[in-house]
Every structure is written in structure tokens, then in C-alpha cells.
Amino acid sequence: MASRFDSLIQRTIPAFRNKRMTLGTSSVGFVPTMGALHEGHLSLVREAREKNDIVVSSIFVNPTQFGPSEDFDKYPQQLQEDARMLEELGVDIIFAPNKDEMYTDNHTTKVMPEIFETTAEGKSRPGFFTGVATVVTKLLNVVQPTNAYFGQKDAVQCCVIRRIVEDLNIPTNVVIMPTVRESDGLAMSSRNAYLMPEERLIAPVVFKSLLAGEQAWLDNDKQASAEEIVAEVQKVLNQEPMVNEVQYVSVDSNINMLPIDSVGPEGCCLSLALKCGEVRLIDNIVFGAIR
């Protein structure tokens, strides 16, 4: 049955490019997503709408960034509801391809940001950043935006994308926007919907623990060892029995996301990943700014 969003949603690359040509050559703001939109995504769309003549958003659950035991098959998909929200915010085109459109039977090329596979997040999810780098490169090639918008919640991904754009000479400005949080501090994420009510109640401990790590740095005039910062984070997490698996707490350079031993006034990125029940939560805070 036909949808009122049919003219807004383009499902193939040729159809998207044809639609894009009808909108002229003005500045293009691009917000790539995997759908199941929340306020974090919508804040990026609003920024793109304010700063650009044309706004494009993509909705594509990228299979190459999911590991064999991850949640690709159950990742929430709600295209019509997402389209309604994007339409209300003034998005001009939604690019929503299927897997076969993005990865044909003959697809063999990958973009491999090798250094990022050695980060804490890269080690915990082998191949993840190759999947991210490949799909983002493809999307930037299809959309060819002036500006592309990403949330700091995925800090390492932000660094990966900046490296892709610079290293491969892609003429797109990468805009990193602050993490959008619930009123209790939990970083907004489509996967938060997986949390059971009792898990949702304790999930803000993630952000609370990161703030404790930052405070250790601030209390010593913006000087602290990585070991001291991690110890403060762990101290908070250890108080919550429903946190059943801390996969990593990492203190990294805010330039390349590689581990550092000490943090001075230049700052760092403090990140972690853990399991709350069966739900994997990630979060980070940046002391200073991602550079």
C-alpha cells in the first residue's frame, strides 16, 4: 500500500541521485542514522536544518558493523514512524536503502581504519570500525554533503569519520554535536529500549561513573594518571550489582583515541562499555574537546 512518505523516501541510489538533482546545488546537511530515532538523532537534524539549504537523512541498519553474536536481527526498525519525525523537522530526502542496494553480490571493497581496531572499543568488537568506515564512506559518496552531523556519544566513530574525510580527501565538513542525555544522565540510544524497567533505573550509573573519573582530574588541577581516573570510575561501578560485565574503561587521546598513561590540561576521552543485564551500554565524556 502506498505511503504518504513515498516521495520523501528514496530506496535506491539512482532514485536518490535523481531526487537530489531536482533540489539544486545549495548546501547539503546530512544526518546518517540506523533508524529507531530518538532526541539525539533529532537534535542533529535540527542543527542540519538550521545551517543548510537541503537536509538529507539516511536510515540503514548496516550489517557489516554487527558481530556474529550481536543484535542485527532484532535491531529496532520503524521506518514509517522515523519518516514522520524527519518530515516534521523539514528533512528534504530520506535515503533508506536495503542491504542488497548497499552491498551487491560482487561487493569486495572495504575501508579499513587500522589504528582504530586497536582502541578499547575496537578490541571489544573486532571488525566494527571497518564496517563503520566502509558504510560511512559509501554514504558520503552517495549523498555528497556539504556538512555531515554526528553525535559525540560514539566518540571513536567520530574520530574514525574525521580521519576518513581527511585521509581520503572527501569534501565534507564533519560536525560533532554534544551527547544528548535523558534527565537522569543516561546517554540516549536506540538500544535503551532493550532495558528492563529495573535495569533502566540503574543505567545512569554509567554517566555517574564517568563524572567521577573527570572529577579526579579536576580535583588535581587537571592532572591525573589514567590509573587514578579509571580507579574512580570502577569505584562507582562496583557499587551497582546489576552491572554484570565491565568490558573496558579507557583513557584515550582526544586526537586519535589511543590509550594514554596520564592526562594533563589538554584533556582526554574517557569511555567505557558495560553490560547492564543483557544490554550493552557505551558512553564517554571528553575532557577538553575532540581534536
C-alpha positions as a Markdown table, in Angstrom:
| # | Residue | x | y | z |
|---|---|---|---|---|
| 1 | Met | 0.0 | 0.0 | 0.0 |
| 2 | Ala | 1.3 | 3.4 | -0.9 |
| 3 | Ser | 2.5 | 5.7 | 1.9 |
| 4 | Arg | 2.4 | 9.4 | 2.1 |
| 5 | Phe | 6.1 | 9.2 | 2.6 |
| 6 | Asp | 6.8 | 7.6 | -0.8 |
| 7 | Ser | 8.0 | 10.8 | -2.4 |
| 8 | Leu | 10.2 | 11.6 | 0.7 |
| 9 | Ile | 11.9 | 8.1 | 1.0 |
| 10 | Gln | 14.3 | 7.0 | -1.7 |
| 11 | Arg | 15.2 | 3.3 | -1.6 |
| 12 | Thr | 17.8 | 3.1 | -4.4 |
| 13 | Ile | 21.0 | 5.0 | -5.2 |
| 14 | Pro | 19.8 | 6.1 | -8.7 |
| 15 | Ala | 16.4 | 7.3 | -7.3 |
| 16 | Phe | 18.2 | 9.2 | -4.5 |
| 17 | Arg | 20.5 | 10.9 | -7.0 |
| 18 | Asn | 17.7 | 11.8 | -9.3 |
| 19 | Lys | 15.8 | 13.4 | -6.4 |
| 20 | Arg | 18.9 | 15.2 | -5.2 |
| 21 | Met | 19.4 | 16.8 | -8.6 |
| 22 | Thr | 15.9 | 18.4 | -8.5 |
| 23 | Leu | 16.9 | 20.3 | -5.4 |
| 24 | Gly | 19.7 | 22.2 | -6.9 |
| 25 | Thr | 23.3 | 22.8 | -5.8 |
| 26 | Ser | 22.8 | 24.5 | -2.4 |
| 27 | Ser | 24.5 | 23.4 | 0.8 |
| 28 | Val | 23.5 | 19.9 | 1.9 |
| 29 | Gly | 23.4 | 18.8 | 5.6 |
| 30 | Phe | 23.5 | 15.0 | 6.1 |
| 31 | Val | 22.5 | 13.0 | 9.2 |
| 32 | Pro | 23.2 | 9.3 | 8.8 |
| 33 | Thr | 21.3 | 7.0 | 11.2 |
| 34 | Met | 20.3 | 3.4 | 11.7 |
| 35 | Gly | 16.7 | 4.5 | 12.4 |
| 36 | Ala | 14.7 | 4.0 | 15.7 |
| 37 | Leu | 15.2 | 7.7 | 16.1 |
| 38 | His | 15.3 | 9.5 | 19.4 |
| 39 | Glu | 16.1 | 13.0 | 20.6 |
| 40 | Gly | 19.8 | 12.5 | 20.0 |
| 41 | His | 19.2 | 12.0 | 16.3 |
| 42 | Leu | 16.6 | 14.7 | 16.1 |
| 43 | Ser | 19.0 | 17.3 | 17.6 |
| 44 | Leu | 21.4 | 16.6 | 14.7 |
| 45 | Val | 18.6 | 17.0 | 12.2 |
| 46 | Arg | 17.6 | 20.4 | 13.7 |
| 47 | Glu | 21.2 | 21.6 | 13.5 |
| 48 | Ala | 21.4 | 20.5 | 9.9 |
| 49 | Arg | 18.1 | 22.2 | 9.1 |
| 50 | Glu | 19.3 | 25.4 | 10.7 |
| 51 | Lys | 22.7 | 25.5 | 8.9 |
| 52 | Asn | 21.9 | 24.1 | 5.4 |
| 53 | Asp | 19.6 | 24.7 | 2.5 |
| 54 | Ile | 18.9 | 21.0 | 1.9 |
| 55 | Val | 18.8 | 18.3 | 4.6 |
| 56 | Val | 19.2 | 14.6 | 3.9 |
| 57 | Ser | 18.9 | 11.8 | 6.5 |
| 58 | Ser | 19.7 | 8.1 | 5.8 |
| 59 | Ile | 18.2 | 5.1 | 7.6 |
| 60 | Phe | 20.2 | 2.0 | 7.1 |
| 61 | Val | 20.9 | -0.8 | 9.6 |
| 62 | Asn | 24.4 | -1.6 | 8.4 |
| 63 | Pro | 25.0 | -5.4 | 8.7 |
| 64 | Thr | 28.8 | -5.1 | 8.4 |
| 65 | Gln | 29.2 | -3.4 | 11.8 |
| 66 | Phe | 27.5 | -6.1 | 13.7 |
| 67 | Gly | 29.4 | -9.1 | 15.1 |
| 68 | Pro | 28.0 | -12.7 | 14.8 |
| 69 | Ser | 26.5 | -12.6 | 18.4 |
| 70 | Glu | 25.2 | -9.1 | 18.2 |
| 71 | Asp | 21.7 | -7.7 | 17.7 |
| 72 | Phe | 21.4 | -7.2 | 14.0 |
| 73 | Asp | 18.3 | -9.4 | 13.6 |
| 74 | Lys | 16.4 | -7.6 | 16.4 |
| 75 | Tyr | 17.7 | -4.1 | 16.0 |
| 76 | Pro | 14.5 | -1.9 | 16.2 |
| 77 | Gln | 13.2 | -0.8 | 12.8 |
| 78 | Gln | 10.3 | 1.7 | 12.4 |
| 79 | Leu | 10.7 | 3.4 | 9.0 |
| 80 | Gln | 7.2 | 5.0 | 8.9 |
| 81 | Glu | 7.5 | 6.5 | 12.3 |
| 82 | Asp | 11.0 | 7.7 | 11.7 |
| 83 | Ala | 9.9 | 9.2 | 8.4 |
| 84 | Arg | 7.1 | 11.1 | 10.1 |
| 85 | Met | 9.5 | 12.6 | 12.6 |
| 86 | Leu | 12.0 | 13.6 | 9.9 |
| 87 | Glu | 9.3 | 15.1 | 7.8 |
| 88 | Glu | 8.1 | 17.2 | 10.7 |
| 89 | Leu | 11.6 | 18.6 | 11.1 |
| 90 | Gly | 11.8 | 19.6 | 7.4 |
| 91 | Val | 14.1 | 16.8 | 6.0 |
| 92 | Asp | 14.1 | 17.0 | 2.2 |
| 93 | Ile | 15.1 | 13.4 | 1.4 |
| 94 | Ile | 15.3 | 10.2 | 3.3 |
| 95 | Phe | 17.7 | 7.7 | 1.8 |
| 96 | Ala | 16.6 | 4.2 | 3.1 |
| 97 | Pro | 18.3 | 1.5 | 1.0 |
| 98 | Asn | 18.2 | -2.2 | 1.8 |
| 99 | Lys | 21.2 | -4.4 | 2.3 |
| 100 | Asp | 21.4 | -5.5 | -1.3 |
| 101 | Glu | 21.4 | -1.9 | -2.6 |
| 102 | Met | 24.4 | -1.1 | -0.4 |
| 103 | Tyr | 26.2 | -4.4 | -0.7 |
| 104 | Thr | 25.8 | -6.2 | -4.0 |
| 105 | Asp | 26.8 | -9.8 | -4.6 |
| 106 | Asn | 30.0 | -8.5 | -6.1 |
| 107 | His | 30.9 | -6.2 | -3.3 |
| 108 | Thr | 34.5 | -6.7 | -2.2 |
| 109 | Thr | 35.9 | -3.3 | -1.2 |
| 110 | Lys | 36.4 | -2.3 | 2.4 |
| 111 | Val | 37.7 | 0.8 | 4.1 |
| 112 | Met | 40.0 | -0.3 | 7.0 |
| 113 | Pro | 40.9 | 2.3 | 9.6 |
| 114 | Glu | 43.6 | 0.1 | 11.0 |
| 115 | Ile | 44.7 | 2.1 | 14.0 |
| 116 | Phe | 41.1 | 2.2 | 15.4 |
| 117 | Glu | 40.9 | -1.6 | 15.6 |
| 118 | Thr | 43.4 | -1.3 | 18.4 |
| 119 | Thr | 41.3 | 1.0 | 20.5 |
| 120 | Ala | 39.4 | -0.3 | 23.5 |
| 121 | Glu | 36.1 | -0.3 | 21.6 |
| 122 | Gly | 37.8 | -1.8 | 18.5 |
| 123 | Lys | 39.3 | -4.7 | 20.5 |
| 124 | Ser | 35.9 | -5.4 | 22.1 |
| 125 | Arg | 34.2 | -5.5 | 18.7 |
| 126 | Pro | 36.6 | -6.8 | 16.0 |
| 127 | Gly | 35.8 | -5.6 | 12.6 |
| 128 | Phe | 33.3 | -3.0 | 13.8 |
| 129 | Phe | 35.2 | 0.1 | 12.7 |
| 130 | Thr | 35.9 | -1.4 | 9.3 |
| 131 | Gly | 32.1 | -1.8 | 8.9 |
| 132 | Val | 31.5 | 1.8 | 10.1 |
| 133 | Ala | 34.2 | 3.2 | 7.9 |
| 134 | Thr | 33.0 | 1.4 | 4.8 |
| 135 | Val | 29.4 | 2.3 | 5.1 |
| 136 | Val | 30.1 | 6.0 | 6.0 |
| 137 | Thr | 32.4 | 6.3 | 3.0 |
| 138 | Lys | 29.7 | 4.8 | 0.8 |
| 139 | Leu | 27.0 | 7.1 | 2.2 |
| 140 | Leu | 29.2 | 10.2 | 1.9 |
| 141 | Asn | 29.9 | 9.2 | -1.7 |
| 142 | Val | 26.2 | 8.8 | -2.5 |
| 143 | Val | 25.0 | 11.9 | -0.7 |
| 144 | Gln | 28.0 | 14.2 | -1.3 |
| 145 | Pro | 27.0 | 16.5 | 1.6 |
| 146 | Thr | 28.5 | 19.9 | 2.5 |
| 147 | Asn | 28.2 | 19.1 | 6.2 |
| 148 | Ala | 27.7 | 15.7 | 8.0 |
| 149 | Tyr | 26.4 | 15.6 | 11.6 |
| 150 | Phe | 27.4 | 13.0 | 14.2 |
| 151 | Gly | 26.9 | 12.7 | 18.0 |
| 152 | Gln | 29.8 | 12.6 | 20.4 |
| 153 | Lys | 28.3 | 9.6 | 22.2 |
| 154 | Asp | 30.1 | 7.5 | 19.6 |
| 155 | Ala | 33.4 | 9.3 | 20.2 |
| 156 | Val | 35.7 | 6.8 | 18.5 |
| 157 | Gln | 33.4 | 6.7 | 15.4 |
| 158 | Cys | 33.6 | 10.5 | 15.3 |
| 159 | Cys | 37.4 | 10.2 | 15.1 |
| 160 | Val | 37.2 | 7.5 | 12.5 |
| 161 | Ile | 35.0 | 9.6 | 10.3 |
| 162 | Arg | 37.2 | 12.6 | 10.6 |
| 163 | Arg | 40.2 | 10.5 | 9.6 |
| 164 | Ile | 38.2 | 9.1 | 6.6 |
| 165 | Val | 37.3 | 12.5 | 5.4 |
| 166 | Glu | 40.8 | 13.9 | 5.7 |
| 167 | Asp | 42.7 | 10.9 | 4.5 |
| 168 | Leu | 40.5 | 10.2 | 1.5 |
| 169 | Asn | 40.1 | 13.9 | 0.6 |
| 170 | Ile | 36.3 | 13.8 | 0.9 |
| 171 | Pro | 34.9 | 17.4 | 0.6 |
| 172 | Thr | 32.6 | 17.2 | 3.6 |
| 173 | Asn | 32.8 | 19.1 | 6.8 |
| 174 | Val | 32.3 | 16.8 | 9.8 |
| 175 | Val | 30.3 | 18.4 | 12.6 |
| 176 | Ile | 30.4 | 16.7 | 16.1 |
| 177 | Met | 27.4 | 17.6 | 18.3 |
| 178 | Pro | 27.3 | 17.0 | 22.1 |
| 179 | Thr | 25.8 | 13.8 | 23.5 |
| 180 | Val | 22.1 | 14.2 | 24.3 |
| 181 | Arg | 21.1 | 12.7 | 27.6 |
| 182 | Glu | 18.0 | 11.8 | 29.5 |
| 183 | Ser | 17.2 | 13.9 | 32.5 |
| 184 | Asp | 19.0 | 11.4 | 34.8 |
| 185 | Gly | 22.2 | 11.4 | 32.6 |
| 186 | Leu | 21.7 | 8.2 | 30.6 |
| 187 | Ala | 23.0 | 8.8 | 27.0 |
| 188 | Met | 20.2 | 8.5 | 24.5 |
| 189 | Ser | 20.5 | 5.3 | 22.4 |
| 190 | Ser | 18.1 | 3.2 | 20.3 |
| 191 | Arg | 19.3 | 0.2 | 22.4 |
| 192 | Asn | 18.0 | 1.7 | 25.6 |
| 193 | Ala | 14.6 | 0.3 | 24.6 |
| 194 | Tyr | 16.1 | -3.2 | 25.4 |
| 195 | Leu | 16.5 | -2.3 | 29.1 |
| 196 | Met | 14.1 | -3.9 | 31.6 |
| 197 | Pro | 12.5 | -1.4 | 34.0 |
| 198 | Glu | 14.8 | -2.3 | 36.8 |
| 199 | Glu | 17.9 | -2.0 | 34.5 |
| 200 | Arg | 16.7 | 1.3 | 33.3 |
| 201 | Leu | 16.6 | 2.6 | 36.9 |
| 202 | Ile | 20.3 | 1.9 | 37.5 |
| 203 | Ala | 21.6 | 2.6 | 34.0 |
| 204 | Pro | 22.5 | 6.3 | 34.9 |
| 205 | Val | 25.4 | 4.8 | 36.9 |
| 206 | Val | 27.3 | 4.8 | 33.6 |
| 207 | Phe | 27.4 | 8.6 | 33.3 |
| 208 | Lys | 27.8 | 9.0 | 37.1 |
| 209 | Ser | 31.0 | 6.9 | 37.0 |
| 210 | Leu | 32.4 | 8.9 | 34.1 |
| 211 | Leu | 31.8 | 12.1 | 36.0 |
| 212 | Ala | 33.7 | 10.6 | 39.0 |
| 213 | Gly | 36.6 | 10.0 | 36.7 |
| 214 | Glu | 36.6 | 13.5 | 35.4 |
| 215 | Gln | 36.4 | 14.9 | 39.0 |
| 216 | Ala | 39.6 | 13.1 | 39.9 |
| 217 | Trp | 41.3 | 15.1 | 37.1 |
| 218 | Leu | 39.7 | 18.4 | 38.0 |
| 219 | Asp | 40.5 | 18.0 | 41.7 |
| 220 | Asn | 44.2 | 17.8 | 40.9 |
| 221 | Asp | 44.3 | 20.9 | 38.8 |
| 222 | Lys | 43.7 | 19.0 | 35.6 |
| 223 | Gln | 46.5 | 16.5 | 36.1 |
| 224 | Ala | 45.9 | 12.8 | 36.8 |
| 225 | Ser | 47.2 | 9.4 | 35.8 |
| 226 | Ala | 45.0 | 7.1 | 33.7 |
| 227 | Glu | 45.2 | 4.6 | 36.5 |
| 228 | Glu | 43.8 | 7.1 | 39.0 |
| 229 | Ile | 40.9 | 8.1 | 36.7 |
| 230 | Val | 39.9 | 4.5 | 36.0 |
| 231 | Ala | 40.0 | 3.7 | 39.7 |
| 232 | Glu | 37.4 | 6.4 | 40.4 |
| 233 | Val | 35.2 | 5.1 | 37.6 |
| 234 | Gln | 35.4 | 1.5 | 38.8 |
| 235 | Lys | 34.7 | 2.6 | 42.4 |
| 236 | Val | 31.3 | 3.9 | 41.3 |
| 237 | Leu | 30.5 | 0.9 | 39.1 |
| 238 | Asn | 31.4 | -1.5 | 41.8 |
| 239 | Gln | 28.6 | -0.1 | 43.9 |
| 240 | Glu | 26.0 | -1.4 | 41.5 |
| 241 | Pro | 25.5 | -5.2 | 41.5 |
| 242 | Met | 23.4 | -5.1 | 38.3 |
| 243 | Val | 26.4 | -4.0 | 36.3 |
| 244 | Asn | 27.5 | -7.6 | 35.5 |
| 245 | Glu | 30.3 | -7.1 | 32.9 |
| 246 | Val | 32.6 | -4.1 | 32.5 |
| 247 | Gln | 34.1 | -4.6 | 29.1 |
| 248 | Tyr | 36.5 | -1.7 | 29.4 |
| 249 | Val | 37.2 | 1.7 | 30.9 |
| 250 | Ser | 39.6 | 3.5 | 28.7 |
| 251 | Val | 41.5 | 6.8 | 29.0 |
| 252 | Asp | 42.4 | 7.8 | 25.5 |
| 253 | Ser | 43.9 | 10.7 | 23.5 |
| 254 | Asn | 41.2 | 13.0 | 22.2 |
| 255 | Ile | 43.1 | 13.2 | 18.9 |
| 256 | Asn | 43.3 | 9.6 | 17.9 |
| 257 | Met | 41.6 | 7.6 | 20.7 |
| 258 | Leu | 44.6 | 5.6 | 21.5 |
| 259 | Pro | 45.4 | 4.9 | 25.2 |
| 260 | Ile | 47.4 | 7.4 | 27.2 |
| 261 | Asp | 49.1 | 7.0 | 30.6 |
| 262 | Ser | 48.4 | 10.4 | 32.0 |
| 263 | Val | 46.1 | 13.3 | 31.4 |
| 264 | Gly | 47.1 | 17.0 | 31.6 |
| 265 | Pro | 45.3 | 20.2 | 30.7 |
| 266 | Glu | 45.0 | 19.1 | 27.1 |
| 267 | Gly | 42.4 | 16.6 | 28.3 |
| 268 | Cys | 41.4 | 13.1 | 27.0 |
| 269 | Cys | 38.4 | 11.0 | 26.1 |
| 270 | Leu | 37.2 | 8.8 | 29.0 |
| 271 | Ser | 35.0 | 6.0 | 27.7 |
| 272 | Leu | 33.5 | 2.7 | 28.9 |
| 273 | Ala | 31.4 | -0.2 | 27.8 |
| 274 | Leu | 29.5 | -2.5 | 30.1 |
| 275 | Lys | 26.6 | -4.9 | 30.3 |
| 276 | Cys | 23.5 | -3.9 | 32.3 |
| 277 | Gly | 21.7 | -7.2 | 32.4 |
| 278 | Glu | 22.0 | -8.3 | 28.7 |
| 279 | Val | 22.1 | -4.8 | 27.3 |
| 280 | Arg | 25.5 | -3.3 | 26.2 |
| 281 | Leu | 25.8 | 0.3 | 27.1 |
| 282 | Ile | 28.6 | 2.7 | 25.9 |
| 283 | Asp | 29.3 | 6.2 | 26.9 |
| 284 | Asn | 32.1 | 8.8 | 27.1 |
| 285 | Ile | 32.9 | 12.2 | 28.2 |
| 286 | Val | 35.7 | 14.4 | 26.8 |
| 287 | Phe | 37.9 | 16.5 | 29.0 |
| 288 | Gly | 38.6 | 19.4 | 26.7 |
| 289 | Ala | 37.5 | 18.7 | 23.1 |
| 290 | Ile | 37.9 | 16.1 | 20.4 |
| 291 | Arg | 40.6 | 17.4 | 18.2 |
